[in-house]
Amino acid sequence: MGVYYPPVGFYFKLSFTGVNSSIDYAFQEASGLTAEMGVEEISEGGENRFKHKLPTGTKYTNLIVKRGLVTTDSQLATWCSDTIISDLSSKISPKTINVMLMDADAKPIIIWNFFNAWPVKWNFSDLESTKSEIVVESIEFAYSYFRIINKTK
């Protein structure tokens, strides 16, 4: 058996169903890849040493992605604008988001599929005349659940 090396976290790609613009696949950060089992504590009469812990279901944190501000036509920016800035006057159009961790040969090692995702927050970095930094846009997505596909098996 060969030596195992954990994958690096800097080589990843994102894709969105219904978004076919290559400009919308480049991101500098993806965070919120978190699933947590909820727990309910129940006290038992007469038993003071502990509480019973029961599972309540899985909770997911929002997915947050960051990239340099895209100033050309962006299908992702249009989707965010149509969803967040529309004041709920139009129907929210959820999509599936795929976060793919890549290997050195540009093949996916692990894929996180985020189902029924839609943007809930769209943030831009501060503009400061004393700094020479790239403007970063941050997009936060709510979603129903995610599934992990391990491509190394």
C-alpha positions in Angstrom: 0.0 0.0 0.0 1.3 3.5 -0.9 1.8 6.4 1.3 -1.4 8.4 1.9 -1.3 12.2 1.7 -4.4 14.2 2.7 -5.7 16.5 -0.1 -5.0 20.2 -0.1 -7.8 22.6 0.3 -6.8 25.2 -2.2 -7.7 23.4 -5.4 -11.5 23.4 -5.7 -14.3 24.3 -8.2 -17.9 25.3 -7.9 -20.8 24.8 -10.3 -24.4 25.8 -10.2 -27.3 24.1 -12.1 -28.5 26.5 -14.7 -25.5 28.7 -14.6 -23.3 28.1 -17.6 -20.9 31.0 -17.5 -17.2 30.0 -16.8 -16.7 33.3 -15.0 -19.0 32.0 -12.3 -16.9 29.0 -11.5 -13.8 30.7 -10.0 -13.9 31.3 -6.3 -11.2 32.0 -3.7 -13.0 30.5 -0.7 -15.9 28.1 0.2 -16.9 27.7 3.8 -19.8 26.3 5.7 -19.4 22.6 4.8 -20.9 21.6 8.1 -23.5 19.1 9.1 -24.5 18.7 12.8 -26.8 16.3 14.5 -29.3 18.1 16.8 -29.7 16.9 20.3 -32.6 17.3 22.7 -31.9 16.8 26.4 -34.6 15.2 28.6 -34.4 15.1 32.4 -35.7 12.0 34.2 -37.5 12.5 37.5 -35.4 11.3 40.4 -32.2 10.9 38.3 -29.9 14.0 38.8 -26.6 12.6 37.5 -27.3 13.0 33.8 -29.9 13.9 31.2 -31.0 11.7 28.4 -29.8 12.9 25.0 -31.9 12.2 21.9 -31.3 13.0 18.3 -33.6 15.6 16.7 -32.3 15.7 13.1 -29.5 17.1 11.1 -28.7 20.9 11.0 -26.7 22.5 8.2 -24.9 25.8 8.3 -25.2 28.2 5.3 -22.7 27.8 2.4 -20.5 30.9 2.0 -18.4 31.5 -1.2 -16.1 34.4 -1.9 -14.5 35.7 -5.1 -13.1 38.8 -6.7 -15.9 41.1 -7.8 -17.2 40.1 -11.3 -18.0 43.3 -13.3 -19.0 41.5 -16.6 -22.2 39.7 -17.2 -22.6 37.1 -14.5 -25.5 34.7 -14.4 -24.7 34.1 -10.7 -24.9 37.9 -9.9 -28.2 38.0 -11.9 -29.6 35.1 -9.8 -28.5 36.8 -6.6 -30.0 40.1 -7.6 -33.3 38.5 -8.7 -33.5 36.6 -5.4 -32.2 39.0 -2.8 -33.1 42.5 -4.2 -36.4 41.5 -5.6 -38.3 42.0 -2.3 -39.9 38.6 -2.8 -42.0 40.0 -5.7 -40.9 37.1 -7.8 -40.5 33.3 -7.2 -37.2 32.1 -5.7 -35.5 29.8 -8.1 -33.4 27.2 -6.0 -30.4 25.5 -7.7 -28.0 22.7 -6.9 -24.5 23.9 -6.0 -21.6 21.5 -6.4 -18.3 22.1 -4.5 -15.6 19.9 -6.0 -12.3 19.3 -4.3 -9.8 18.5 -7.0 -6.6 16.4 -7.2 -3.4 17.3 -9.0 -4.8 16.0 -12.3 -7.9 18.2 -12.1 -10.2 15.3 -11.3 -12.7 15.6 -8.4 -11.8 13.7 -5.2 -14.8 14.7 -3.2 -18.0 16.5 -4.3 -20.4 18.2 -2.0 -23.9 18.6 -3.6 -26.0 21.3 -1.9 -29.7 20.8 -2.8 -32.4 23.5 -3.1 -29.9 26.3 -2.6 -30.7 30.0 -2.9 -28.8 33.1 -2.0 -29.7 34.8 1.3 -26.9 37.3 1.7 -24.7 39.2 -0.8 -21.9 41.2 0.6 -19.1 43.3 -0.9 -15.9 44.2 0.8 -15.3 47.8 2.0 -14.0 50.4 -0.4 -11.1 52.2 1.1 -8.9 54.8 -0.7 -5.9 54.1 1.5 -5.7 50.4 0.5 -5.0 48.7 -2.7 -7.0 45.5 -2.3 -9.3 43.6 -4.7 -13.0 44.1 -4.1 -14.4 40.7 -2.9 -18.0 39.7 -3.1 -19.3 37.1 -0.6 -22.5 35.1 -1.3 -24.2 33.1 1.4 -26.6 30.3 0.4 -29.3 28.6 2.4 -30.1 25.0 1.3 -32.1 22.0 2.3 -29.3 19.4 2.8 -26.0 18.3 1.3 -24.6 15.0 0.1 -21.0 14.0 -0.1 -19.7 11.9 -2.9 -16.2 10.4 -2.4 -14.7 9.8 -5.9 -11.6 7.9 -4.5 -13.5 4.8 -3.6 
